[in-house]
Amino acid sequence: MAKMIRVRMESKLPVIFLKEGKTIVAYTPALDLSTCGQTIEEAKANFEQAVKIFFRECTKRGTLEDVLISLGWKKSTTRPQTWQPPEVVGRLDLPIPQFA
């Protein structure tokens, strides 16, 4: 049986909730991960489950460190080691440019 590795996260994941028709989509750019539900509460619960699966499967495959680094996460140099997701520094609603 593979050894389970514990990972400490230093901060919370930024999650965006979008409405697509009657569906609520929960998305985090920090993991490039999304899921959905019929309500925000359902989308949140589904998202929490998806995050658990994401970390469990990456850990099981031995790819967690590579995946997090590729997504811009930073690993601390202190013990115990922690990971921090990319920092959200702003949010804008930009107009879509004209195109032909």
N, C-alpha and C positions, 0 to 999 in steps of 0.2 A: 504494500500500500504506500502511495506517495506521501511524503511528509507535508503537512499543512503549514504554510507560512502565514504568520500574522502580519498584517500591514496596518500601520497607523496613518491616519489622514489628519493633516494639520488644520484644515478648514472645511467648510461645507461646499457642496456642489451648487453652482448656479443653475437653476432650472427655469426654462421658459415654457409657459403654457400658451398654446395657440388654438384658436377655434377653427376647425375645418368642417363646415357644414354642421352636423349635429355631434361631431366628435371633438374631444379635447385631446390635443397632442402635447405630451410633456417631453422636452428636449433639453439636453445639456451639451453645449459645445466642448466642455472639458473632457468628455468621454466620447463625443460624437455618437450619442446614444439617445434613442427616443422610444416612446411607447404611447399608448392612448387609452382613453376610456370615455364613457358617456358623460361623466361629470369630472370636475377638477379633483374631487376626492378619489374617484376610481382611477383616474389617470395618475395621481400621486401614488396610490397604493401599487399600481402596476409598475410604475417607474421604480419604486423602491425595490420591488421584486427583481426587475430587470438589472438593476445595479448589483444586487447580491449575486445574481447569476453571472454577470459580466466578470466580477472579481473572482468568483469561485472558479469559473472556467479558465480565465487567464492564469490563475495560480496553479490549477491542475495541469495545465499545458506547459507551465514554466515560462510563459511569455509576458507576465505582468510588467516586469521592469521595462522591457523593450516597448511594450504598448504604451505605457504611461509616458516614457521619454518621447516617443513619436508624437504624442498628443500635447507636448509642451509642459508636462509636469516636471517639478524639481524635487530631487531627493536631498534630504538634509545630510550633513556630515556629522551630526551629533548622534549619540546613542540615547535612547532607542531611536532608530532611524524612522523618519516620517516623510511623507510625500505631500506636496502642495500642488493643487491644480493651477493652471494659468489664471492670473488675476484678471477679473473683469474690471476694466478701467472706464467704461462708459457705455452708453446705449443711445443710439440715434434712430429716428425714423426718417430715412432718406427718400426723396422722391425718385421714382424710376425714370431714368433718362429716356428721351425720345429715341426710337430706333426705327429703321425701315426694313 
